[in-house]
């Protein structure tokens, strides 16, 4: 009789226990999606890149020579809508207690929709070099770029532009010290990422006078960047400049080989 009473009591309490557990399980199932919806805020995408490069070549003894080169570049790295960049270079050298090199140049470029096959752009550049009797050379214009091949930063492109050129020369006899002319500007650029931190780039500019190709400017820049860390890199660059109609007693060709380090930051 006692066993029968115990069995009936157990059957009576079992549904109540099961019913009491079900609301708790339902509350847990309702709360789980709320926990899944809580996510950590994403970091804001970085938009700008700043590069600072420094190179120093020095020798002593029979030849006393010191040449310092500094480069600075600021660029907008979100290039889906536009590309904006500024870069400058300063080169200064001394030998035997006197100046032997002084060159300053800067350029500003704006490309609209640079990732498209055809993209218009604006640009301006300025240069000063007393050893080439160049007090100021300013170029500004607009054109269009054709991307032949592009894969991220790597690309091969051709561009053509019309520009206005203003030259102010430092001549012993004033008279022809200011030149203003219109020029065509043709550029070929190829660049390739060699790895996560290393890059190779080649740029060539050919800028003839608009109605006389014998009067032209030619610039070539070959550079390689080997990344040591995410912010520090070793750089090697070969620069060549040709002015087909230089000032009197000034050579038409100039070249330089520059090795140095580059510091990069993004924000």
Residue, then its C-alpha position, 0 to 999 in steps of 0.5 A: x500500500x505504501x509503495x502504491x501511494x509513493x508511485x501515485x505521488x511521483x506521477x502527480x509531481x512530475x508534470x509540475x516539475x516539467x512545466x516549471x522547467x519549460x518557461x526557464x528554457x524558453x527564456x534562455x532561448x529568447x535571450x540567446x539571440x540578444x547576446x548574438x546581436x551584441x558586436x564590437x564596434x568596427x574600427x574606422x577605415x584609414x583614409x590617409x597615408x604619410x611618407x617621410x624619406x631621408x637619405x644621406x651620402x657623405x665622404x671625406x679625405x681627398x674628397x669632402x662631399x655631403x649630400x642630403x635628400x629628403x622626400x615627403x608625400x601625403x596621399x588619400x588611400x581610399x581610391x574608389x571615388x578619387x585619388x589625391x596626392x602631394x609629394x615633394x623632394x629637397x636635395x642639398x649638397x656641400x663640398x669643400x665648404x661651398x654649396x654644390x647642389x640645391x634642388x626643390x620640387x613639389x607636385x599635387x595631383x587629383x584623379x577622379x575615379x582612378x580605378x576606372x579604365x578612363x579617368x580625368x585628372x588635374x595636376x600642378x608642379x613646381x621646381x627650383x634649382x639655382x645650379x641649373x639657373x632655374x629660379x622657378x618652373x611651374x607646370x599646371x594642366x589637365x588630362x585623361x588617364x587610361x588604365x591598361x591593367x590594374x590589380x589593387x595598387x599594381x597597375x600599368x597606365x598611360x596618360x596625356x594632358x595639356x599644360x601651361x608652363x612658366x619658367x623664370x631663369x636666373x641669367x646674367x643678362x636679363x631679357x630672356x629670363x621668363x618663358x611662358x609656353x603651352x606643352x603636351x604632357x605624356x606619362x607612362x607608369x608601371x608599378x608592382x607590389x612585390x609583397x606585403x611591404x615591397x614595391x617597384x615603380x617606374x614613371x616616365x614624363x615626356x613634355x614637348x612644346x606644343x608646336x615644336x617637339x625639339x623643345x622638350x622636358x624628359x623625366x624618369x624615376x625608377x624606385x624600389x621599396x623593400x619593407x623592413x617593418x609595417x612602417x620602416x622601409x629601405x628605398x633605392x631610386x634613380x632619377x633622370x632629368x633632361x631639358x633640351x633647351x637649358x640655360x646658357x652654361x648649363x648641362x642638358x642632363x642631370x641624374x642622381x642615385x639615392x638610397x635611404x630609409x622611408x617612414x610610413x604612417x596611416x590614419 
